[in-house]
Amino acid sequence: MKLFLKEHALLIFVQIIQFFVILAIYFLDGYHHLLPALYAVFLGLFFLVGYLIYHYYSRRLFYKRLTSSLESLDQSLQKTEQTPISEALDQLLKNQYKHYQEQIKKLTSRQDEHLKFMNQWVHQMKTPLSVIELIAQNLDEPDSSNIREETDRIKTGLNTILYMARLRTIEQDFHIKPVELGKLINEVNHENKRFYIRNQVYPHFTQGKKGITVETDEKWLFFMVSQLIHNAVKYSKGKSKTIMISIYERAGEAVLEVKDYGVGIPETDKRRVFEPFYTGENGRKFRESTGMGLYLTKEAAEYLGHRIELDSKVGEGSTFRIIFSVTQNLTTV
């Protein structure tokens, strides 16, 4: 109704001015019997109001469509009364919708090609890295360790790129199944044993209850835990030689906790550590930080239906928890 009145405000205003002009002409012409003039004005108003009422009710769905917000792009193609202006608008929106669909298809195709190239490139880079590691094993120390340290860093970066590329199609990449958390932690620790030794920071693993099993995607959970452990070790180096990895139950939920005694996260950075490419104060001090690890961890956790908790205090360390809901904790079933 508001849109209708706004559209016809000028017409109503002009008509009212016209009625006053008619009365003024009658009066200035010396015809002082205004009742016929008022009657003519009344008839004019009657026909104006009748026209406006008919015009509104014959196009009320059209005006409602113009003032309602769209929940999806397909709703722009819905039809209303078959009036010339509504038909013209329908045709315009159809052409616009078709144009947008063509543009989206082109952009999607380009993005798919880019992701395919990134995936292929990452896998191709792993082969020469493996060759470099084999060559490094035959070298004397400390050259061998230095080369393997650099290859490990490259591997970590390549894995981050790979999982970032997969994040767009993460729903199709999921394979949900029961995963025993203790077994997964042992696999992560074995995978990162050289990383622990190189940084002289070692994990202490405890289980409140053995055999805690959750419903999740093993591959993505492995990546998430690896990211939390890498951060814990990186920000503990030179300050503490131990990080704590714990698995326990809390109010029916399963909790996987990674705790370090490192530099801690400043209060101003806590709200933004899960944002992409945000490195914060610690990231500027530790230049290896990309700002993507925690972002990917948070995004994957949300897709899997898990929660991430963070407790941290500057100078005392940080604690990250992956929370598996009661329904995902198969141990309690």
C-alpha positions as CSV (number, residue, x, y, z in Angstrom):
1,M,0.0,0.0,0.0
2,K,2.8,2.4,0.8
3,L,4.5,1.8,-2.5
4,F,1.1,2.3,-4.3
5,L,0.5,5.6,-2.5
6,K,4.0,6.8,-3.3
7,E,3.6,6.0,-7.0
8,H,0.2,7.9,-7.2
9,A,1.0,10.8,-4.9
10,L,1.7,13.1,-7.8
11,L,-1.6,12.2,-9.5
12,I,-3.6,12.8,-6.3
13,F,-1.8,16.1,-5.7
14,V,-2.5,17.3,-9.3
15,Q,-6.1,16.3,-9.0
16,I,-6.6,18.2,-5.8
17,I,-4.9,21.3,-7.3
18,Q,-7.2,21.0,-10.3
19,F,-10.3,20.9,-8.1
20,F,-9.2,24.1,-6.3
21,V,-8.5,25.8,-9.7
22,I,-12.0,24.9,-10.9
23,L,-13.5,26.4,-7.7
24,A,-11.4,29.5,-8.1
25,I,-12.5,30.0,-11.8
26,Y,-16.2,29.7,-10.7
27,F,-15.6,32.3,-7.9
28,L,-13.6,34.7,-10.0
29,D,-16.2,34.6,-12.8
30,G,-18.8,35.9,-10.5
31,Y,-20.6,32.7,-10.1
32,H,-21.0,32.6,-6.3
33,H,-23.4,29.6,-6.1
34,L,-20.7,27.0,-5.3
35,L,-22.9,24.0,-4.6
36,P,-22.9,22.8,-8.3
37,A,-19.1,23.4,-8.3
38,L,-18.7,21.5,-5.0
39,Y,-20.9,18.7,-6.4
40,A,-18.6,18.6,-9.5
41,V,-15.6,18.4,-7.2
42,F,-17.3,15.6,-5.2
43,L,-17.9,13.6,-8.4
44,G,-14.3,14.2,-9.4
45,L,-13.1,12.9,-6.0
46,F,-15.5,10.0,-6.2
47,F,-14.2,8.9,-9.6
48,L,-10.5,9.4,-8.5
49,V,-11.0,7.3,-5.4
50,G,-12.8,4.7,-7.4
51,Y,-10.0,4.6,-9.9
52,L,-7.3,4.3,-7.2
53,I,-9.2,1.5,-5.4
54,Y,-9.7,-0.5,-8.6
55,H,-6.1,0.1,-9.7
56,Y,-4.7,-1.0,-6.3
57,Y,-6.8,-4.2,-6.0
58,S,-6.2,-5.2,-9.6
59,R,-2.5,-5.0,-9.0
60,R,-2.1,-5.7,-5.2
61,L,-0.1,-8.9,-5.7
62,F,2.2,-6.9,-8.0
63,Y,2.9,-4.2,-5.4
64,K,3.2,-6.9,-2.7
65,R,5.8,-8.6,-4.8
66,L,7.8,-5.4,-5.2
67,T,7.9,-4.7,-1.5
68,S,8.6,-8.3,-0.3
69,S,12.2,-9.5,0.2
70,L,13.4,-12.5,-1.8
71,E,14.4,-15.7,0.1
72,S,15.8,-17.2,-3.0
73,L,16.7,-16.1,-6.5
74,D,14.0,-18.3,-8.0
75,Q,11.3,-16.3,-6.3
76,S,12.0,-13.4,-8.7
77,L,10.4,-15.5,-11.4
78,Q,7.0,-15.8,-9.7
79,K,4.1,-14.3,-11.6
80,T,1.4,-11.9,-10.5
81,E,-1.6,-10.2,-12.3
82,Q,-1.2,-10.2,-16.1
83,T,-1.1,-6.4,-16.5
84,P,1.2,-4.8,-19.0
85,I,3.7,-3.4,-16.4
86,S,3.8,-6.7,-14.5
87,E,4.4,-8.7,-17.7
88,A,7.1,-6.3,-18.7
89,L,8.7,-6.7,-15.3
90,D,8.4,-10.5,-15.5
91,Q,10.2,-10.5,-18.8
92,L,13.0,-8.2,-17.5
93,L,13.5,-10.4,-14.5
94,K,13.6,-13.6,-16.6
95,N,16.3,-12.1,-18.9
96,Q,18.2,-10.9,-15.8
97,Y,17.9,-14.3,-14.2
98,K,19.1,-16.0,-17.3
99,H,22.1,-13.6,-17.5
100,Y,23.0,-14.2,-13.9
101,Q,22.8,-18.0,-14.4
102,E,25.1,-17.8,-17.3
103,Q,27.6,-15.7,-15.4
104,I,27.4,-18.0,-12.4
105,K,28.1,-21.0,-14.6
106,K,31.1,-19.4,-16.1
107,L,32.5,-18.4,-12.7
108,T,31.8,-21.8,-11.2
109,S,33.5,-23.5,-14.1
110,R,36.6,-21.2,-13.7
111,Q,36.7,-21.9,-10.0
112,D,36.4,-25.6,-10.5
113,E,39.3,-25.5,-13.0
114,H,41.3,-23.5,-10.5
115,L,40.6,-26.0,-7.7
116,K,41.4,-28.9,-9.9
117,F,44.7,-27.3,-10.8
118,M,45.5,-26.6,-7.2
119,N,44.8,-30.2,-6.2
120,Q,46.9,-31.6,-9.0
121,W,49.7,-29.1,-8.2
122,V,49.7,-30.1,-4.5
123,H,49.9,-33.8,-5.3
124,Q,52.6,-33.2,-7.9
125,M,54.7,-31.2,-5.4
126,K,54.6,-34.1,-2.9
127,T,56.6,-36.4,-5.2
128,P,59.7,-34.2,-5.4
129,L,59.5,-33.5,-1.7
130,S,59.6,-37.3,-1.0
131,V,62.6,-37.6,-3.3
132,I,64.3,-34.7,-1.4
133,E,63.7,-36.4,1.9
134,L,65.2,-39.7,0.6
135,I,68.3,-37.8,-0.5
136,A,68.5,-36.0,2.8
137,Q,68.6,-39.3,4.7
138,N,72.0,-40.0,3.1
139,L,73.5,-36.7,4.2
140,D,75.4,-36.0,7.3
141,E,74.0,-34.0,10.2
142,P,73.0,-31.3,10.6
143,D,72.4,-30.9,6.9
144,S,70.0,-33.9,6.8
145,S,67.8,-32.5,9.7
146,N,67.8,-29.0,8.2
147,I,66.6,-30.2,4.8
148,R,63.9,-32.5,6.3
149,E,62.8,-29.6,8.5
150,E,62.2,-27.4,5.5
151,T,60.4,-30.2,3.6
152,D,58.1,-30.7,6.6
153,R,57.2,-27.0,6.5
154,I,56.5,-27.2,2.8
155,K,54.3,-30.3,3.4
156,T,52.4,-28.5,6.1
157,G,51.8,-25.6,3.7
158,L,50.7,-27.9,0.9
159,N,48.3,-29.7,3.1
160,T,46.8,-26.4,4.2
161,I,46.3,-25.4,0.6
162,L,44.7,-28.8,-0.2
163,Y,42.2,-28.6,2.7
164,M,41.4,-25.0,1.9
165,A,40.6,-26.0,-1.7
166,R,38.4,-28.9,-0.4
167,L,36.6,-26.6,2.0
168,R,34.3,-25.4,-0.9
169,T,33.1,-28.9,-1.5
170,I,33.4,-30.1,2.1
171,E,29.9,-31.6,2.3
172,Q,30.7,-34.0,-0.6
173,D,34.1,-34.7,0.9
174,F,32.7,-36.0,4.2
175,H,32.8,-39.7,5.2
176,I,31.1,-39.9,8.6
177,K,32.0,-43.1,10.6
178,P,32.9,-44.1,14.2
179,V,36.3,-42.9,15.2
180,E,38.2,-43.8,18.3
181,L,39.8,-40.6,19.6
182,G,42.7,-42.3,21.4
183,K,43.7,-44.2,18.3
184,L,43.5,-41.0,16.2
185,I,45.7,-39.0,18.7
186,N,48.3,-41.8,18.6
187,E,48.4,-41.5,14.8
188,V,48.7,-37.8,14.9
189,N,51.5,-37.9,17.4
190,H,53.3,-40.5,15.3
191,E,52.9,-38.4,12.2
192,N,54.4,-35.4,14.0
193,K,57.2,-37.0,16.0
194,R,60.0,-35.3,14.1
195,F,58.1,-32.0,14.5
196,Y,58.1,-32.6,18.3
197,I,61.8,-33.5,18.4
198,R,62.8,-30.6,16.2
199,N,61.0,-28.1,18.4
200,Q,61.9,-29.9,21.7
201,V,58.2,-29.8,22.7
202,Y,56.6,-33.1,23.5
203,P,53.0,-34.3,24.0
204,H,51.6,-35.7,27.2
205,F,48.5,-37.7,26.3
206,T,45.9,-38.7,28.9
207,Q,42.5,-40.3,28.6
208,G,39.8,-40.0,31.2
209,K,38.1,-43.0,29.8
210,K,39.6,-45.4,27.3
211,G,37.8,-46.3,24.1
212,I,35.9,-43.0,23.7
213,T,34.5,-43.1,20.2
214,V,32.7,-40.4,18.3
215,E,30.9,-40.0,15.0
216,T,32.9,-37.8,12.7
217,D,35.0,-37.6,9.6
218,E,38.4,-39.2,10.4
219,K,40.4,-37.4,7.7
220,W,39.1,-33.9,8.6
221,L,39.4,-34.5,12.3
222,F,43.0,-35.6,11.8
223,F,43.7,-32.3,10.1
224,M,41.9,-30.3,12.8
225,V,43.9,-32.0,15.6
226,S,47.1,-31.6,13.7
227,Q,46.5,-27.9,13.3
228,L,45.8,-27.4,17.0
229,I,48.9,-29.4,17.9
230,H,51.1,-27.5,15.5
231,N,49.9,-24.2,17.0
232,A,50.5,-25.5,20.5
233,V,54.0,-26.6,19.7
234,K,54.9,-23.4,17.7
235,Y,53.8,-21.0,20.4
236,S,55.4,-23.1,23.2
237,K,58.8,-23.4,21.7
238,G,61.4,-21.9,24.0
239,K,58.9,-21.4,26.8
240,S,57.7,-24.9,27.6
241,K,58.7,-28.4,26.7
242,T,55.3,-30.0,27.1
243,I,51.8,-29.8,25.6
244,M,48.8,-31.6,27.1
245,I,46.5,-33.7,24.9
246,S,43.4,-35.0,26.8
247,I,40.3,-36.9,26.0
248,Y,37.4,-37.0,28.4
249,E,33.7,-36.8,28.8
250,R,31.7,-33.8,30.1
251,A,28.0,-33.9,30.6
252,G,27.6,-36.7,28.1
253,E,29.7,-34.9,25.5
254,A,33.2,-36.1,24.3
255,V,35.9,-33.5,24.6
256,L,39.3,-33.5,22.8
257,E,41.5,-30.9,24.5
258,V,44.9,-29.5,23.4
259,K,46.6,-27.4,26.0
260,D,49.9,-25.6,25.9
261,Y,51.9,-23.5,28.3
262,G,53.2,-21.0,25.7
263,V,52.8,-17.3,25.0
264,G,49.0,-17.3,25.1
265,I,46.6,-15.2,23.0
266,P,46.0,-11.5,23.8
267,E,42.4,-10.7,24.8
268,T,42.1,-8.4,21.7
269,D,42.9,-11.3,19.3
270,K,40.6,-14.0,20.8
271,R,37.5,-13.0,18.8
272,R,39.4,-12.9,15.5
273,V,41.7,-15.9,15.7
274,F,39.2,-18.0,13.7
275,E,39.0,-15.4,10.9
276,P,40.8,-16.3,7.6
277,F,44.3,-14.8,7.2
278,Y,44.2,-13.2,10.6
279,T,47.5,-13.7,12.3
280,G,47.2,-11.3,15.2
281,E,50.0,-10.2,17.6
282,N,51.5,-13.6,17.9
283,G,51.4,-14.2,14.1
284,R,53.6,-11.1,13.6
285,K,56.1,-12.5,16.1
286,F,56.1,-16.0,14.6
287,R,56.3,-15.3,10.9
288,E,55.4,-18.8,9.9
289,S,51.8,-18.1,10.7
290,T,49.4,-18.0,7.8
291,G,46.2,-17.3,9.7
292,M,44.4,-20.2,7.9
293,G,44.9,-23.1,10.3
294,L,42.4,-22.1,12.9
295,Y,40.0,-20.8,10.3
296,L,39.9,-24.2,8.5
297,T,39.6,-26.0,11.8
298,K,36.6,-23.8,12.8
299,E,34.9,-24.2,9.5
300,A,35.4,-28.0,9.4
301,A,34.1,-28.3,13.0
302,E,30.9,-26.4,12.1
303,Y,30.2,-28.5,9.1
304,L,30.7,-31.6,11.1
305,G,28.5,-30.3,13.9
306,H,31.3,-30.0,16.5
307,R,32.1,-27.0,18.6
308,I,35.4,-25.3,19.3
309,E,36.2,-23.8,22.7
310,L,39.1,-21.5,23.4
311,D,40.6,-20.5,26.8
312,S,43.8,-18.5,26.8
313,K,45.8,-16.1,29.0
314,V,48.9,-14.2,27.9
315,G,52.0,-15.7,29.3
316,E,50.3,-18.8,30.6
317,G,49.2,-20.6,27.5
318,S,46.1,-21.6,25.5
319,T,43.6,-24.4,25.6
320,F,41.5,-25.5,22.6
321,R,38.7,-28.0,22.8
322,I,36.8,-29.9,20.1
323,I,33.4,-30.7,21.6
324,F,31.5,-33.7,20.2
325,S,27.8,-33.5,21.1
326,V,25.9,-36.2,23.1
327,T,24.5,-37.7,19.9
328,Q,28.0,-37.8,18.3
329,N,29.5,-39.4,21.4
330,L,29.0,-43.1,20.7
331,T,30.6,-44.2,24.0
332,T,27.4,-43.1,25.9
333,V,25.1,-44.9,23.5
